[in-house]
Amino acid sequence: MTKRMILVTSPPASGKTFVSQQLAKRIPNVVYLDKDALIPLSKQIFAVAGEPINRSSQFFEENIRNFEYEAILDIGFEALKYANVVLINAPFTREVKDNEYFKNLRTKLSSYNAELMLIWVVTDIEVSHKRMLARNSPRDTWKLANWDEYIKSRDYSVPDLPALSGCLVKFFNSNNVEFNESMERITKYLFEE
């Protein structure tokens, strides 16, 4: 199996956590990382700063968001010293629009003799809405209360950056049939290499 960092990405409630976990179960000796594991640290930053916990706030955007991504990637790079596959579950919603970001990421991965694989979870917006309602998470309160405004601010289209050429894979996840077909296709691809 080729040494690689796999990023499972998508807008919220597309099923990326479930996809990531199920995929990780099929890859031997994978290091599985979830950016949400950093939320306790973020809550502490809010508390120390005397700010309300609001992951949609300007405070979060300016003081926490990018550092969470930097930290999870740094942990991933460290893991690549000891494992062949690191799978990171994180939205990367801004980054998937930034060609330079992925160009630099691929360059850094090459210094670890590793390749990038970005799995974009494709899910119908209506299905994402139902999943968000079902998971009933406090982080979704504002999104659900302001669904029309929120959805206008999200881009569900598949990223199309030159720096992602040859490493972007779509995982269709609007129903069980799509999920099973995508899981079979991607795991087959990973083990054929």
C-alpha positions as YAML, in Angstrom:
chain: A
units: angstrom
residues:
- id: 1
  name: MET
  ca: [0.00, 0.00, 0.00]
- id: 2
  name: THR
  ca: [1.29, 3.46, -0.92]
- id: 3
  name: LYS
  ca: [2.24, 5.71, 2.00]
- id: 4
  name: ARG
  ca: [-0.37, 8.45, 2.17]
- id: 5
  name: MET
  ca: [-2.34, 10.98, 4.11]
- id: 6
  name: ILE
  ca: [-6.06, 10.65, 3.46]
- id: 7
  name: LEU
  ca: [-8.25, 13.67, 4.18]
- id: 8
  name: VAL
  ca: [-11.98, 12.93, 4.37]
- id: 9
  name: THR
  ca: [-13.71, 16.23, 3.78]
- id: 10
  name: SER
  ca: [-17.12, 17.73, 3.12]
- id: 11
  name: PRO
  ca: [-19.55, 20.32, 4.45]
- id: 12
  name: PRO
  ca: [-21.18, 19.53, 7.83]
- id: 13
  name: ALA
  ca: [-23.63, 16.61, 8.14]
- id: 14
  name: SER
  ca: [-22.53, 14.99, 4.88]
- id: 15
  name: GLY
  ca: [-21.51, 11.88, 6.78]
- id: 16
  name: LYS
  ca: [-17.75, 12.36, 6.78]
- id: 17
  name: THR
  ca: [-17.29, 11.00, 10.32]
- id: 18
  name: PHE
  ca: [-19.18, 7.80, 9.57]
- id: 19
  name: VAL
  ca: [-17.41, 7.43, 6.22]
- id: 20
  name: SER
  ca: [-14.03, 8.07, 7.87]
- id: 21
  name: GLN
  ca: [-14.61, 5.57, 10.65]
- id: 22
  name: GLN
  ca: [-15.87, 2.85, 8.31]
- id: 23
  name: LEU
  ca: [-12.98, 3.40, 5.91]
- id: 24
  name: ALA
  ca: [-10.45, 3.36, 8.77]
- id: 25
  name: LYS
  ca: [-11.79, -0.04, 9.88]
- id: 26
  name: ARG
  ca: [-10.88, -1.44, 6.46]
- id: 27
  name: ILE
  ca: [-7.31, -0.11, 6.31]
- id: 28
  name: PRO
  ca: [-4.78, -2.11, 8.32]
- id: 29
  name: ASN
  ca: [-2.56, -0.16, 10.74]
- id: 30
  name: VAL
  ca: [-4.15, 3.17, 9.87]
- id: 31
  name: VAL
  ca: [-3.74, 6.16, 12.18]
- id: 32
  name: TYR
  ca: [-7.21, 7.70, 12.47]
- id: 33
  name: LEU
  ca: [-7.43, 11.36, 13.50]
- id: 34
  name: ASP
  ca: [-10.59, 13.42, 13.99]
- id: 35
  name: LYS
  ca: [-10.25, 17.21, 14.21]
- id: 36
  name: ASP
  ca: [-13.22, 17.23, 16.61]
- id: 37
  name: ALA
  ca: [-10.90, 15.63, 19.19]
- id: 38
  name: LEU
  ca: [-9.38, 19.11, 19.54]
- id: 39
  name: ILE
  ca: [-12.68, 20.69, 20.65]
- id: 40
  name: PRO
  ca: [-11.89, 20.36, 24.40]
- id: 41
  name: LEU
  ca: [-8.79, 22.52, 23.84]
- id: 42
  name: SER
  ca: [-10.86, 25.03, 21.89]
- id: 43
  name: LYS
  ca: [-13.43, 25.21, 24.70]
- id: 44
  name: GLN
  ca: [-10.61, 25.99, 27.11]
- id: 45
  name: ILE
  ca: [-9.43, 28.83, 24.87]
- id: 46
  name: PHE
  ca: [-12.97, 30.26, 24.88]
- id: 47
  name: ALA
  ca: [-13.09, 29.96, 28.69]
- id: 48
  name: VAL
  ca: [-9.69, 31.56, 29.29]
- id: 49
  name: ALA
  ca: [-10.58, 34.42, 26.93]
- id: 50
  name: GLY
  ca: [-13.94, 34.91, 28.63]
- id: 51
  name: GLU
  ca: [-15.75, 34.32, 25.35]
- id: 52
  name: PRO
  ca: [-18.96, 32.32, 24.87]
- id: 53
  name: ILE
  ca: [-18.40, 28.96, 23.20]
- id: 54
  name: ASN
  ca: [-19.45, 29.67, 19.63]
- id: 55
  name: ARG
  ca: [-17.64, 27.90, 16.81]
- id: 56
  name: SER
  ca: [-19.32, 30.24, 14.32]
- id: 57
  name: SER
  ca: [-18.05, 33.39, 16.02]
- id: 58
  name: GLN
  ca: [-15.47, 35.90, 14.87]
- id: 59
  name: PHE
  ca: [-13.40, 35.00, 17.94]
- id: 60
  name: PHE
  ca: [-13.27, 31.36, 16.84]
- id: 61
  name: GLU
  ca: [-12.37, 32.34, 13.29]
- id: 62
  name: GLU
  ca: [-9.55, 34.64, 14.38]
- id: 63
  name: ASN
  ca: [-8.09, 32.67, 17.30]
- id: 64
  name: ILE
  ca: [-8.89, 28.98, 17.02]
- id: 65
  name: ARG
  ca: [-10.01, 27.64, 13.64]
- id: 66
  name: ASN
  ca: [-6.78, 27.65, 11.65]
- id: 67
  name: PHE
  ca: [-4.77, 26.45, 14.63]
- id: 68
  name: GLU
  ca: [-6.99, 23.37, 14.93]
- id: 69
  name: TYR
  ca: [-6.17, 22.49, 11.32]
- id: 70
  name: GLU
  ca: [-2.48, 23.14, 11.83]
- id: 71
  name: ALA
  ca: [-2.44, 20.95, 14.95]
- id: 72
  name: ILE
  ca: [-4.27, 17.99, 13.40]
- id: 73
  name: LEU
  ca: [-1.99, 18.07, 10.35]
- id: 74
  name: ASP
  ca: [1.12, 18.27, 12.54]
- id: 75
  name: ILE
  ca: [-0.07, 15.21, 14.45]
- id: 76
  name: GLY
  ca: [-0.66, 13.52, 11.09]
- id: 77
  name: PHE
  ca: [2.84, 14.33, 9.85]
- id: 78
  name: GLU
  ca: [4.32, 12.93, 13.06]
- id: 79
  name: ALA
  ca: [2.26, 9.76, 12.62]
- id: 80
  name: LEU
  ca: [3.56, 9.33, 9.05]
- id: 81
  name: LYS
  ca: [7.00, 8.69, 10.53]
- id: 82
  name: TYR
  ca: [5.64, 5.42, 11.97]
- id: 83
  name: ALA
  ca: [2.63, 4.46, 9.86]
- id: 84
  name: ASN
  ca: [1.92, 4.15, 6.14]
- id: 85
  name: VAL
  ca: [-1.60, 5.60, 6.22]
- id: 86
  name: VAL
  ca: [-2.94, 8.52, 8.22]
- id: 87
  name: LEU
  ca: [-6.64, 9.29, 7.80]
- id: 88
  name: ILE
  ca: [-7.86, 12.71, 8.97]
- id: 89
  name: ASN
  ca: [-11.55, 13.48, 9.37]
- id: 90
  name: ALA
  ca: [-12.03, 17.26, 9.05]
- id: 91
  name: PRO
  ca: [-14.12, 19.59, 6.88]
- id: 92
  name: PHE
  ca: [-11.28, 21.62, 5.28]
- id: 93
  name: THR
  ca: [-14.10, 23.76, 3.85]
- id: 94
  name: ARG
  ca: [-11.94, 26.84, 3.23]
- id: 95
  name: GLU
  ca: [-8.85, 24.96, 2.26]
- id: 96
  name: VAL
  ca: [-10.56, 23.06, -0.59]
- id: 97
  name: LYS
  ca: [-10.85, 26.40, -2.38]
- id: 98
  name: ASP
  ca: [-7.15, 27.25, -1.96]
- id: 99
  name: ASN
  ca: [-4.90, 25.77, -4.63]
- id: 100
  name: GLU
  ca: [-1.72, 27.04, -2.97]
- id: 101
  name: TYR
  ca: [-2.68, 25.35, 0.30]
- id: 102
  name: PHE
  ca: [-2.86, 21.92, -1.33]
- id: 103
  name: LYS
  ca: [0.18, 22.52, -3.47]
- id: 104
  name: ASN
  ca: [2.17, 23.19, -0.28]
- id: 105
  name: LEU
  ca: [0.57, 20.23, 1.50]
- id: 106
  name: ARG
  ca: [1.53, 17.86, -1.32]
- id: 107
  name: THR
  ca: [5.09, 19.23, -1.29]
- id: 108
  name: LYS
  ca: [5.36, 18.68, 2.45]
- id: 109
  name: LEU
  ca: [3.94, 15.16, 2.14]
- id: 110
  name: SER
  ca: [6.55, 14.33, -0.50]
- id: 111
  name: SER
  ca: [9.24, 14.99, 2.13]
- id: 112
  name: TYR
  ca: [7.66, 12.09, 4.06]
- id: 113
  name: ASN
  ca: [7.55, 9.97, 0.87]
- id: 114
  name: ALA
  ca: [3.78, 10.13, 1.17]
- id: 115
  name: GLU
  ca: [0.97, 11.05, -1.20]
- id: 116
  name: LEU
  ca: [-2.22, 12.99, -0.61]
- id: 117
  name: MET
  ca: [-5.66, 11.46, -1.12]
- id: 118
  name: LEU
  ca: [-8.62, 13.78, -0.60]
- id: 119
  name: ILE
  ca: [-11.98, 12.05, -0.28]
- id: 120
  name: TRP
  ca: [-14.87, 14.47, -0.82]
- id: 121
  name: VAL
  ca: [-18.12, 13.14, 0.64]
- id: 122
  name: VAL
  ca: [-20.92, 14.00, -1.79]
- id: 123
  name: THR
  ca: [-24.33, 14.20, -0.13]
- id: 124
  name: ASP
  ca: [-27.62, 15.79, -1.18]
- id: 125
  name: ILE
  ca: [-28.30, 18.98, 0.79]
- id: 126
  name: GLU
  ca: [-31.72, 17.69, 1.89]
- id: 127
  name: VAL
  ca: [-30.06, 14.55, 3.29]
- id: 128
  name: SER
  ca: [-27.48, 16.68, 5.14]
- id: 129
  name: HIS
  ca: [-30.32, 18.73, 6.65]
- id: 130
  name: LYS
  ca: [-32.07, 15.57, 7.90]
- id: 131
  name: ARG
  ca: [-28.81, 14.22, 9.34]
- id: 132
  name: MET
  ca: [-28.13, 17.50, 11.12]
- id: 133
  name: LEU
  ca: [-31.61, 17.44, 12.65]
- id: 134
  name: ALA
  ca: [-31.13, 13.81, 13.71]
- id: 135
  name: ARG
  ca: [-27.75, 14.33, 15.37]
- id: 136
  name: ASN
  ca: [-29.23, 17.17, 17.47]
- id: 137
  name: SER
  ca: [-25.83, 18.71, 18.28]
- id: 138
  name: PRO
  ca: [-25.42, 22.08, 20.04]
- id: 139
  name: ARG
  ca: [-22.91, 23.07, 17.34]
- id: 140
  name: ASP
  ca: [-25.78, 22.99, 14.82]
- id: 141
  name: THR
  ca: [-28.28, 25.14, 16.75]
- id: 142
  name: TRP
  ca: [-27.62, 28.33, 14.79]
- id: 143
  name: LYS
  ca: [-27.34, 26.47, 11.48]
- id: 144
  name: LEU
  ca: [-30.72, 24.78, 11.89]
- id: 145
  name: ALA
  ca: [-32.45, 27.92, 13.17]
- id: 146
  name: ASN
  ca: [-31.10, 29.86, 10.17]
- id: 147
  name: TRP
  ca: [-31.01, 27.06, 7.60]
- id: 148
  name: ASP
  ca: [-31.66, 29.16, 4.48]
- id: 149
  name: GLU
  ca: [-28.99, 31.70, 5.43]
- id: 150
  name: TYR
  ca: [-26.57, 28.97, 6.50]
- id: 151
  name: ILE
  ca: [-26.95, 26.87, 3.35]
- id: 152
  name: LYS
  ca: [-26.30, 29.92, 1.14]
- id: 153
  name: SER
  ca: [-22.94, 30.28, 2.89]
- id: 154
  name: ARG
  ca: [-21.89, 26.66, 2.15]
- id: 155
  name: ASP
  ca: [-20.46, 25.27, -1.04]
- id: 156
  name: TYR
  ca: [-21.45, 21.65, -1.60]
- id: 157
  name: SER
  ca: [-19.79, 21.48, -5.01]
- id: 158
  name: VAL
  ca: [-16.86, 19.11, -5.51]
- id: 159
  name: PRO
  ca: [-13.54, 20.98, -5.23]
- id: 160
  name: ASP
  ca: [-11.87, 21.66, -8.56]
- id: 161
  name: LEU
  ca: [-8.29, 22.75, -7.96]
- id: 162
  name: PRO
  ca: [-5.25, 21.94, -10.11]
- id: 163
  name: ALA
  ca: [-3.35, 20.99, -6.93]
- id: 164
  name: LEU
  ca: [-5.92, 18.24, -6.29]
- id: 165
  name: SER
  ca: [-5.46, 16.68, -9.72]
- id: 166
  name: GLY
  ca: [-4.95, 12.93, -9.39]
- id: 167
  name: CYS
  ca: [-5.66, 12.80, -5.67]
- id: 168
  name: LEU
  ca: [-9.35, 13.75, -5.35]
- id: 169
  name: VAL
  ca: [-11.85, 10.92, -4.95]
- id: 170
  name: LYS
  ca: [-15.63, 11.31, -4.60]
- id: 171
  name: PHE
  ca: [-17.49, 9.27, -1.99]
- id: 172
  name: PHE
  ca: [-21.22, 9.32, -2.70]
- id: 173
  name: ASN
  ca: [-23.21, 9.13, 0.52]
- id: 174
  name: SER
  ca: [-26.85, 10.15, 0.11]
- id: 175
  name: ASN
  ca: [-28.16, 6.62, 0.71]
- id: 176
  name: ASN
  ca: [-26.97, 3.10, 1.65]
- id: 177
  name: VAL
  ca: [-26.54, 1.95, -1.95]
- id: 178
  name: GLU
  ca: [-24.25, 4.89, -2.76]
- id: 179
  name: PHE
  ca: [-22.35, 4.39, 0.48]
- id: 180
  name: ASN
  ca: [-21.71, 0.69, -0.17]
- id: 181
  name: GLU
  ca: [-20.66, 1.24, -3.78]
- id: 182
  name: SER
  ca: [-18.29, 4.06, -2.82]
- id: 183
  name: MET
  ca: [-16.78, 2.11, 0.08]
- id: 184
  name: GLU
  ca: [-16.12, -0.89, -2.16]
- id: 185
  name: ARG
  ca: [-14.63, 1.25, -4.94]
- id: 186
  name: ILE
  ca: [-12.29, 3.20, -2.66]
- id: 187
  name: THR
  ca: [-11.08, 0.28, -0.58]
- id: 188
  name: LYS
  ca: [-10.42, -1.68, -3.76]
- id: 189
  name: TYR
  ca: [-8.41, 1.27, -5.12]
- id: 190
  name: LEU
  ca: [-6.35, 1.52, -1.91]
- id: 191
  name: PHE
  ca: [-5.46, -2.16, -1.87]
- id: 192
  name: GLU
  ca: [-4.67, -2.42, -5.58]
- id: 193
  name: GLU
  ca: [-1.74, -0.05, -5.17]
...
